[in-house]
């Protein structure tokens, strides 16, 4: 449901002309590396190219992020 809510919010902001889907350099810490080329459209389509294994089983990126890392956002952002 989170993806749906985010898409609705982003769609509203795009419709209002406050952002465009081709915006890049979305996050300050990403401006100094290759992630600066990731656009809002890439993020919304979940095709950013960021390496993240979302399989649920054994110790994958998602299980590590949810249960082993003290800073989930920091862990996901480091991928």
HELIX and SHEET records of a PDB file:
HELIX    1   1 UNK A    2  UNK A   15  1                                  14    
HELIX    2   2 UNK A   28  UNK A   30  5                                   3    
HELIX    3   3 UNK A   34  UNK A   37  5                                   4    
HELIX    4   4 UNK A   40  UNK A   44  1                                   5    
HELIX    5   5 UNK A   61  UNK A   67  1                                   7    
HELIX    6   6 UNK A   72  UNK A   77  1                                   6    
END                                                                             
